[in-house]
Amino acid sequence: MNETVRLTLEWLADPASWTGPGGILVRSLEHLRLSFVSLLVAALVAVPVGLWVGHTGRLRWLAVNLAGGVRAIPSLGVLFVAVLLLLPRLRGDLAFELPALIVLVVLAIPPILSGTYAGVEATDAAARDAARGMGMTGAQVLRQVEIPGALPLILSGLRAAMLQIIGTATIAAIVGLGGLGRFLIDGQASRDYAQMAGGALVVAVLALAVDQLLALVGRLAVSPGLRLAARAQ
Amino acid sequence: MRRTSVPVLSLALGAALTLSACGGGGDPLDAGSRSGSQDAGTSSEAAAGTGDGEVIVGSANFPENVLLAEIYAAALDDAGVEVTKRLNIGSREAYMAGLEDGSINLIPEYTGGLATFLNPEIDVTSSEEVLADAQANLPEGLQLLDISAAEDKDSLVVTGETADELGLTSIADLKGKEGDLVLGGPPEFETRPNGVDGLKEVYGLEFGEFRSLAAGSNLTVQALKNGQVDAANIFTTDPAIQENGFVVLEDPESLFAAQNVVPLISSDVVNPAVEEALNAVSAALTTENLTAMMVEVVSEGQDPAQVARAFVDGI
């Protein structure tokens, strides 16, 4: 077996790698905390905007181009600029945590935004007309027809965002924060390639596990009627 | 507040550009730039008088080493030695190969870095011992001339206010006060023997927290300046130390290995004129004047060749 692979497996199998304040378990929790907070903040921004754009059809061109353009922003660059701008203005750890959060929120907004407005737009036109015909107001149509109809695409936007967040949250370690990125940064600094590779594997596994979890949530949350309709198509 | 963010931002962008430019520059060993000695006539006459031909000065790929190479080149030029410059070669691995195959034959070195490169097991830290160790392990055909007092080495740095407040002049003064302090530095500082572990073993210091800052010394400097860390691991010649009034804590127990600047040269090109010129440079160099020159080069953007020329003229 390749030497690095063997050392990586040894590192993963060593109980000392998992426990303690710098262990995989604690680092994974830190990683998840930062990831979920970022997803929440991004969703609070992107879902309402996406619903509004999808429902009214207004400023659609802006949302489309913004979602595309923001994807091109390099996360590492945003992190450096945000840290250097915020260091003189904030005290303590917040000066590092806020920039990391900003980076991940910026990263997560495009997939959630486009999933949301696309979902609303894709709602069955016949269902929307029927709702209007029944005398529902615009807000009622949005709440009772469009949001439930858009839910599968909103959730897939959230899932896509979360995959990217978990992968990218490793860069928080560059500015001294915790999370699984510590294994990559510290491993590289001390030329401990087994630790780097092991840490990268843990990130990948965590990302897939959370993705499956969100898929399960989606299955429970989406109206069974929609699922059947999707299958029928 | 607002004004400070502009240079900070440009530094960050500059760092990012430098990073992204890595690997694009071609091989400096191929295209040596000629030191245009205007008075070529007198130079070659003098060179003829002292024996043989030209000295090819190389440098590593960071600004301070380039500056030092320019200083050597200027001093040799004044001594009537024909000089060619091949600067910005790369890491020690790259330029040591160049020294051995003769594509360069002089480079500014640092005793500790060189000694560790030649003997990874080295466990001495004082200037004399480190120099002796490096000399003992030098490849055949290479030699070190006089070392200078100038050192570019790891150090523990605090802000002027912290130094006043806690009465710090030496690392040892931190004893008993470090529990509430945050130490910052590159991630490798946490694990290597003369980092966090060494501070504990040699000085009995256990900082409240270690914050690992992987984005270069600029981030560490900003974090120290703005109070996110209270003490930081920064190189002694970092221009930020002078600019921000930071205090470099003395290291009475030599935790950080000596890194005296020293000319590493092929024995082939050593003659009395070369030796005298380079030893005069070493005698004049100090950490302070090297740092001051680094401020001119890095912060003020002056041409290293001109800064070097002014320094050599002042010797």
Boltz contact constraints between the chains, C-beta under 6 A:
constraints:
  - contact:
      token1: [A, 80]
      token2: [B, 12]
      max_distance: 6.0
  - contact:
      token1: [A, 81]
      token2: [B, 12]
      max_distance: 6.0
  - contact:
      token1: [A, 84]
      token2: [B, 8]
      max_distance: 6.0
  - contact:
      token1: [A, 84]
      token2: [B, 12]
      max_distance: 6.0
  - contact:
      token1: [A, 85]
      token2: [B, 5]
      max_distance: 6.0
  - contact:
      token1: [A, 87]
      token2: [B, 222]
      max_distance: 6.0
  - contact:
      token1: [A, 87]
      token2: [B, 226]
      max_distance: 6.0
  - contact:
      token1: [A, 88]
      token2: [B, 226]
      max_distance: 6.0
  - contact:
      token1: [A, 95]
      token2: [B, 228]
      max_distance: 6.0
  - contact:
      token1: [A, 174]
      token2: [B, 214]
      max_distance: 6.0
  - contact:
      token1: [A, 174]
      token2: [B, 215]
      max_distance: 6.0
  - contact:
      token1: [A, 176]
      token2: [B, 211]
      max_distance: 6.0
  - contact:
      token1: [A, 176]
      token2: [B, 212]
      max_distance: 6.0
  - contact:
      token1: [A, 176]
      token2: [B, 213]
      max_distance: 6.0
  - contact:
      token1: [A, 185]
      token2: [B, 187]
      max_distance: 6.0
  - contact:
      token1: [A, 185]
      token2: [B, 214]
      max_distance: 6.0
  - contact:
      token1: [A, 186]
      token2: [B, 187]
      max_distance: 6.0
  - contact:
      token1: [A, 189]
      token2: [B, 187]
      max_distance: 6.0
  - contact:
      token1: [A, 189]
      token2: [B, 188]
      max_distance: 6.0
  - contact:
      token1: [A, 190]
      token2: [B, 188]
      max_distance: 6.0
  - contact:
      token1: [A, 190]
      token2: [B, 191]
      max_distance: 6.0
